[in-house]
Amino acid sequence: MEIEKGEKTIMNIAVLTAGGIGSRTHQDLPKQFLTVENKPIIIYTLEAFQRHPSIDEIYVSCLEGWSTVLEAYAKQFNITKLKRIVTGGATGQESIYNGLSQYLKAAQKAIKEDHEATADIVVIIHDGNRPMLPQDVITDNLVKQKMYGSAVTVVPTTEVVFVSKDGVESNAALNRDELWRTQTPHSYKFDELWKVHNVAIKDGVTNMAASCSLMQKYGYTTYFSKGSEKNIKITTVEDIEIFKALLNAKNDEWIKK
């Protein structure tokens, strides 16, 4: 918990979205529960926030029917910061909302029900299937959130990006120097994120996959924090292979960082 002289105590709460079924991996298990090196992918992600000294609590929006499995794994791997597991939604937007509040699901509680005051809570949203999250990426995201009020993890685009309507041909390319690819985490003040989610529901906006897109739609500026090419999102079988390679990789001594 971050406490500074003359400032309010800020609670940093991570919300992990883990509601996907992993159809693009073509496996029998949801991708977040696939085991790599004797550990489920979701546990690698949880461990990143467990280790970080500025993260106070963790909530997980989990695929329906898998909460008990996740709870057992969390105990096995000593994820002590895990506060609650809530039911994930049909979309990324709904899964994030469920991590903020479960008022419509009377049997469950989430951040808003667990905390009497939310004005001093910062929510750090992260994909449950991004297991290689470096500690310095979390730190920079929290630092930039404190500076600007919000922060979205990004990396520069190094490839040429073409514009094509049919996926067959193109006559236009975008300036890659002006393009940035988003990753997670995304950090926001709880009350601002909660307000935007509820306005969106009233407006019939229900299928925004990323919180940064939703916040920008309602007039919030996107402020960047640094990402990492290692912070991969596991979506396909090829991503699992890359993840295994990263886990087993060792930097050669001659490579300068």
N, C-alpha and C positions, 0 to 999 in steps of 0.2 A: 504494500500500500504506500503510495507516494505522499509524504508529508513534508511540507516546506514551511519554514518560519514565516508567519504573517499571511499564509495562504490557507484556503480551505483544503480539507482532506478529499482527495479525488479517488474514487474507487474505479479500477479498470476491470471490466468484465468482458471476457471473450465469449462470443457466440459462434459456435461452429455449425455449419450447415452440412448435414449428413443424411439427407432424405432421398438421395437418388438411388435408382435401382441398378445403375451401371449397365444399361443395355448395350452400349458400344464396346464393352469389354468381352461380351459374349461368354460370360462365365456363369456358373450356377449360383454363386454368391454375389451380393452387392459389392461393388468395387471397394468401398471403404472397409469391408470386412475380409477382403482377401489377405492371406497371410504371406508376408515377405520376410525371409530370414527369421522365421518363427515368431513373427509379431504382426498383428493386424495393422493395415495401413492407417486406420483411424487413430490407433494408439501412438504411432509416430507423431501425428499431428497434435494430439493431446499432450504428449511429452514436451513439445516445443513451448507450449504455454505453461505447463507445469514448472519447467525450469526457469522461466523468466521471472525475475524478482518483482517486476512491476505489475504482474497480472495477479489479481486477487481471487477471482472466481471464474469458473468455466461453465457455460451452459451448452448443451448440444441438442440441436433439432434433428432427431434421428428418424430413420425410416420406420414406419409403423410396423410393429411386430418384432423389432430388433432391440428394443430398449433393454430388456433383461440381459441379452447377450452382451451389449455394450457395458452395462453396469458390472457384469462379471469380469470382463476384460479390464475395466478401470481398477477394480479391486486387485486383480492379479498383478497389474503393472504399477500399482501404488500412485494412481492419479488422485491425489488428495484434494486438489482444487476443484474437482468436478462437483458443482452444486446441484444441478438438475439435468435430467434428460427429458425433453419434451417431444411430442410427436411432430415430425416434420410435415411440411405441406406439399401440395401438388406442384408448386412452383418454388423457385428460389425466394421470391418475394414473400410468399406465405410462410416458408420455413423460417425466415428472419423474423417475421412478425410473431410467430409462435414462440420464438426465443425471448421476445420482448414481453409478451403477455399472452396468457391462455384463458382470458375471461370467458371466451365462448366455449371452452372445454372445462366445465366446472370441476372435473376430477383432477386437473393439473394446475400447477402454478409455474410462473416464470419470473423474470426480473421484476416486473411491476408489482407482482403479488408478494415477492420476497423482501422488498425494500420499501419502507414507509416513505422515504424521500428519494427522488431520482435526479434532482437538479445537479448533483455532483458526481453522477455516474457517467463514465465514458464507455461506450460499447465498441468492442473490437471484433468486427465480423470477419470470419475466415472460412474458406472452403475446407471441409473435412478431408477432402482428397488432395490436399496440398501438404504432404507429409515432410518435405525437406525445407521447412521454413527456418531460415537462419535467425539467431537471436538478435543480430544487429538490425535485421529488417523490422522486427517487432519494435525494437528500441527507437529506430528512426521514425516509424509510424506514430508512436506515442509522442515523440518530441515535436513532430510537425503538427499533430493534432493540438497540442498545447499552444503552439505558436499561432495557428490559423483557425482553430475551432473544429477542423476536420482534416482527414488525411486519407489519401488513396495510394496504395502501393503501385508503382509503375516501373517499367523498364523501357529504354529507348528501342525504337524499331530499327533494326540493322539491315533488313532485307528491303528490296524494292517491292512496293505494293501496287498492284494493278487494279483498276476499276473495270468490272465486267458484269453485264446484265445476264449473259447466258452461260458463263463459265467456260466458254470456248475461245473467245478472242477478246482483245482489248485494244483501244486506241488512246488510253489515258493512264498515267501513273501518278501517284500522289508523292508529294515531297516527304521523304522519310525523315528528314531533319525536324519535321513538325509533327511526327506521329509517335505516340506513346502507347504501349500495350499495358493494360491494367492487369494486376494480379490481386491477391488479397494478402494481408488484411486491409480493411477499410475501417476507419475510426470516426465516430461521431458522438456528440453529446446525446445522451439517452433521450432527453425531452424533445430535442429537435427531430431526431429520427422517429420517435413515437408519433409526433405531430404529423410529419409528412406521410407516414404509413397510413394513418387514419384518414387524412384528406384524400389520399389516393384511393382508398377503398370507397369513400363516398363518391368519388369521381368515376368509379368503375374501372380504375387502373389496377389490374390484378396480376399481370404477368411480366413484370420487370425482373429480369434475372439477377441484376446486380444492384446493390444499394446505391452505388455511385450514380448510376443512370437515373434512378428514382429521385435522388436528392437534386441532381442537376435539372431534371424536368421541372421541379418546383422552385427553381431559382437559386439554388445553392451553388457557389463556385467550387470547383474541384481543385484541391491543393494536393500536390504530389509529395510522396515520400519514396525513398529508394527501394527498389526491388532487387531480385537476383534471378539469374537464369537457372539457378538450381531449384528455385521455388516453383517447381513444375506442378501442373494440375493433372492428375491421373484420370484419363478419360478412355484411353484405348489400351490394347495389349502392348503396343509399342511403348506407351508411357510407362507401363509396369517394368519393361525391360530396361528403360532408361533409369528408372528409380533404383532398380537392383544394381546397375552399374555405378550410380552415384554413391550408393551405400558402401560399395566395396572399393571405391576409388581412393587412391592416395596421391596427394600432390607430389610431383617430382621436386626435389630440392632446388633444381635450377630454375623453376618457374617462379617469377617474381609476382607478388600479389599487390 
